[in-house]
């Protein structure tokens, strides 16, 4: 009996102690939509977003971060946005599957009074100014295209690997509606022409970002034009994968008789660069973008405005210029 009384007294003292009173913790719910976990650098984005939010937590503030995979499908991503709205998230970070879906996502979020930070895939200028509760954190895809073109222009032979005085190229593009596709394609060629290089377009075809499609385009081009092809330019490192398969199958060797460049600076691309199987890629600073997206989300959570655009520069990745942080 005495032991039971002492235990009850101890519990009462603990309960009344100021040190044991639970603090008033504010928990914010953050929904993060990634267009595909399998896409190039995207795992680095969401891992950094999660890590950075955790690093900012205090005894008074917590961040409940949920990340979902859009699996390259617009309808899937729209349902995920709807789910986040139904769950009552306080802010969303959205990496669009297709930029053309931005008006719908913005309208849905505005109706629920939820601010949105668009990340990495940039909506049109018109769509960005359709609401005061959205902003964009990411990269200017025009700069990505410029850097890709400069990788070729800065080679000792300036891309003319067969020495005929003309850089003859194959362009393997992504989905036509993507701003990434439009800007990377246009500005990579602009960088080459601005460098005074004479160009010849042999093939220019779109894909749905599947490596198998890139393989078929490259294989057909190599079969038709053979050694006339100096360069294969790809809108992403996923497309590089397919083009590389075709180059190997044709008995060609990157760096010896053909150049191959991509966009993303993915780990697979970095490995190919190290093995002299890829001329170069163009990398986003995923860590800086992830932190900037989280900072923008926190500004909204705390009632502050954001600049409409926060841009992070691209960097070239070649044998001489390793990928930052890798």
C-alpha positions in Angstrom: 0.0 0.0 0.0 2.8 2.4 1.0 4.6 1.7 -2.4 1.3 2.4 -4.3 0.8 5.7 -2.5 4.4 6.8 -3.2 4.0 5.9 -6.9 0.8 7.9 -7.2 2.5 10.9 -5.5 5.4 10.7 -7.9 3.1 10.7 -10.9 1.2 13.7 -9.5 4.4 15.6 -9.0 5.5 14.9 -12.5 2.2 15.9 -14.0 2.3 19.2 -12.2 5.9 20.0 -13.1 6.3 22.9 -15.6 9.0 20.9 -17.4 6.6 18.2 -18.3 3.9 20.4 -19.8 3.8 19.7 -23.5 4.6 22.7 -25.7 2.1 24.2 -28.1 3.4 22.7 -31.3 2.2 24.0 -34.6 2.2 21.4 -37.4 2.0 22.4 -41.0 0.9 19.9 -43.6 2.9 20.1 -46.8 2.0 18.2 -50.0 4.7 17.6 -52.6 3.8 16.4 -56.1 6.7 15.0 -58.1 6.1 14.2 -61.8 8.0 10.9 -61.6 10.3 9.4 -59.0 12.1 7.7 -61.9 12.9 11.0 -63.7 16.6 12.0 -63.7 17.3 14.1 -60.7 13.8 14.2 -59.1 14.7 11.9 -56.1 17.3 14.4 -55.2 14.7 17.2 -55.2 12.2 15.6 -52.9 14.9 14.1 -50.6 16.4 17.5 -50.1 12.9 19.1 -49.6 12.2 16.5 -46.8 15.6 16.9 -45.2 15.5 20.7 -45.3 12.0 20.8 -43.7 13.2 18.5 -40.9 16.2 20.7 -40.3 14.0 23.7 -39.8 11.7 22.1 -37.2 11.7 23.5 -33.7 10.0 22.7 -30.4 7.1 24.9 -31.6 7.0 24.1 -35.3 6.7 20.8 -37.1 6.3 20.1 -40.9 4.3 17.0 -41.9 5.6 16.5 -45.5 4.0 14.0 -47.8 5.6 13.3 -51.2 3.7 11.5 -54.0 4.8 10.1 -57.4 2.9 11.4 -60.4 4.2 8.4 -62.5 4.5 10.6 -65.6 0.7 10.8 -65.8 -1.3 14.1 -65.7 -4.6 12.5 -64.5 -2.7 10.8 -61.7 -1.2 14.0 -60.6 -4.5 15.9 -60.7 -6.0 13.2 -58.4 -3.1 13.6 -56.1 -3.7 17.4 -55.9 -7.3 16.7 -55.2 -6.3 14.3 -52.4 -4.0 16.9 -50.8 -6.8 19.5 -50.9 -9.2 17.0 -49.3 -6.6 16.3 -46.6 -6.4 20.0 -45.9 -2.7 20.6 -46.6 -1.5 24.1 -45.8 0.7 24.5 -48.9 1.7 22.5 -52.0 4.9 22.1 -53.9 4.1 20.9 -57.4 6.5 19.6 -60.0 4.1 19.4 -63.0 3.8 16.4 -65.2 2.8 18.8 -68.0 3.0 22.5 -67.7 -0.4 22.8 -69.5 -2.1 21.5 -66.4 -1.1 24.5 -64.3 -4.3 26.5 -64.8 -6.4 23.6 -63.4 -4.0 23.0 -60.5 -4.0 26.7 -59.7 -7.8 27.0 -59.8 -8.3 24.0 -57.6 -5.8 25.3 -55.1 -7.2 28.9 -55.2 -10.7 27.6 -54.5 -9.3 25.9 -51.4 -7.2 28.9 -50.4 -4.0 26.8 -50.6 -0.8 28.5 -52.0 1.3 26.6 -54.6 5.0 26.6 -55.2 5.6 25.3 -58.7 9.0 23.7 -59.0 11.3 22.7 -61.8 8.7 22.5 -64.6 7.7 26.1 -65.4 4.1 27.1 -66.3 3.6 29.7 -69.0 4.0 33.4 -68.1 0.2 33.9 -68.5 -0.5 31.0 -66.1 2.0 32.3 -63.6 0.1 35.6 -63.3 -3.3 34.0 -63.0 -3.1 34.0 -59.2 -1.3 35.9 -56.4 -0.9 32.7 -54.4 1.5 30.9 -56.7 5.2 31.2 -57.5 7.9 29.3 -59.4 11.2 28.0 -58.1 13.4 26.3 -60.6 15.5 26.9 -63.6 15.2 28.7 -66.9 15.1 26.0 -69.5 16.5 28.4 -72.1 19.7 28.5 -70.0 19.7 24.7 -70.0 19.6 24.7 -73.8 22.3 27.3 -74.0 24.6 25.3 -71.8 24.0 22.1 -73.8 24.9 23.9 -77.0 28.0 25.4 -75.4 29.3 22.0 -74.4 29.5 21.1 -78.1 30.7 24.5 -79.2 33.6 24.4 -76.6 35.0 21.0 -77.9 38.3 21.3 -79.7 36.7 20.5 -83.1 33.5 22.5 -82.1 31.4 19.4 -82.8 32.6 18.7 -86.3 33.9 15.3 -85.4 34.0 14.0 -89.0 35.8 17.2 -90.2 33.6 18.0 -93.2 33.1 21.7 -92.1 29.5 21.2 -91.0 28.1 20.0 -87.7 25.3 17.6 -88.8 23.0 16.8 -85.9 20.1 14.6 -84.7 17.7 16.3 -82.2 15.7 13.9 -80.0 13.0 15.9 -78.2 10.5 15.3 -75.4 6.8 16.0 -75.4 5.9 18.9 -77.8 3.8 20.7 -75.2 6.5 20.9 -72.6 8.3 24.2 -72.2 11.4 22.2 -71.5 11.2 20.6 -74.9 10.6 23.9 -76.6 13.3 25.9 -74.8 16.0 23.3 -74.7 15.6 22.6 -78.4 15.6 26.2 -79.5 18.4 27.5 -77.3 20.8 24.6 -77.7 20.8 25.3 -81.5 20.9 29.0 -80.9 24.1 28.6 -78.8 25.7 26.7 -81.7 24.7 29.3 -84.3 25.7 32.1 -82.0 29.2 30.5 -81.8 29.4 30.8 -85.6 29.1 27.1 -86.3 27.5 25.9 -89.5 24.8 23.4 -88.8 22.8 20.8 -90.7 19.7 19.3 -89.1 19.3 15.7 -90.2 16.6 14.5 -87.9 14.4 16.2 -85.3 11.7 14.1 -83.7 9.6 14.1 -80.5 9.1 11.4 -77.9 7.1 10.9 -74.8 10.4 10.8 -72.8 10.8 7.0 -73.2 14.3 5.7 -73.8 13.0 3.1 -76.2 11.6 5.9 -78.4 14.9 7.7 -78.4 16.7 4.4 -79.3 14.4 3.9 -82.3 14.9 7.5 -83.5 18.7 7.3 -83.1 18.9 3.8 -84.7 16.9 5.0 -87.8 19.0 8.1 -88.1 22.3 6.2 -87.8 21.1 3.7 -90.4 20.1 6.4 -92.8 22.9 8.9 -92.4 25.8 6.9 -90.9 29.1 8.7 -90.4 27.5 11.9 -91.6 26.1 12.4 -88.1 28.4 14.4 -85.8 26.1 15.0 -82.8 23.0 13.6 -81.2 21.4 16.1 -78.9 18.8 14.9 -76.4 16.3 16.9 -74.3 16.9 14.7 -71.3 19.3 12.0 -69.9 16.5 9.5 -70.2 16.6 10.0 -74.0 20.4 9.8 -73.8 20.0 6.2 -72.5 18.1 5.2 -75.6 20.4 7.0 -78.0 23.4 5.4 -76.4 22.0 2.0 -76.9 21.6 2.8 -80.6 25.1 4.2 -80.9 26.6 1.0 -79.4 24.4 -1.2 -81.6 25.7 0.7 -84.7 29.3 0.2 -83.7 29.9 3.9 -83.1 31.9 5.2 -80.2 31.1 8.4 -78.4 34.0 10.8 -78.4 35.7 8.9 -81.3 33.3 9.3 -84.1 30.1 10.9 -82.6 29.1 13.2 -79.8 26.1 12.7 -77.5 24.8 15.3 -75.0 21.8 15.3 -72.6 20.1 17.3 -69.9 19.7 16.6 -66.2 23.1 15.5 -64.9 21.6 12.3 -63.7 23.8 9.7 -61.9 23.5 7.4 -64.9 24.7 10.2 -67.2 27.6 11.0 -64.8 28.6 7.3 -64.9 28.5 7.4 -68.7 30.6 10.6 -68.8 33.2 9.0 -66.5 33.4 6.0 -68.8 33.8 8.2 -71.9 30.4 7.1 -73.2 28.7 10.5 -73.0 30.1 13.9 -74.1 28.3 15.8 -71.4 25.1 16.8 -69.7 23.5 19.8 -68.1 22.7 19.8 -64.4 20.3 21.5 -62.2 21.4 22.3 -58.6 18.8 20.0 -57.0 19.8 20.9 -53.5 19.5 24.7 -54.0 16.2 24.2 -55.8 14.8 21.9 -53.1 15.7 24.4 -50.3 14.4 27.4 -52.3 11.1 25.6 -52.9 10.8 24.8 -49.2 11.7 28.4 -48.2 9.0 29.7 -50.6 6.4 27.3 -49.0 7.4 28.5 -45.6 6.9 32.1 -46.6 3.4 31.3 -47.6 2.8 29.4 -44.4 4.0 32.4 -42.3 1.9 34.9 -44.3 4.7 36.3 -46.4 4.8 36.9 -50.1 7.2 35.4 -52.6 8.9 36.7 -55.7 7.0 35.3 -58.7 10.1 33.7 -60.0 13.2 32.3 -58.2 15.7 31.0 -60.7 18.7 28.7 -60.1 21.4 28.4 -62.8 22.3 25.3 -64.7 25.9 24.0 -64.9 27.7 21.9 -67.5 28.7 18.4 -66.6 31.6 16.9 -68.5 34.7 14.8 -67.8 36.5 18.1 -66.8 33.5 19.6 -65.0 32.1 17.1 -62.5 28.5 17.3 -61.2 28.3 19.6 -58.1 27.9 17.5 -55.0 28.5 14.1 -56.6 
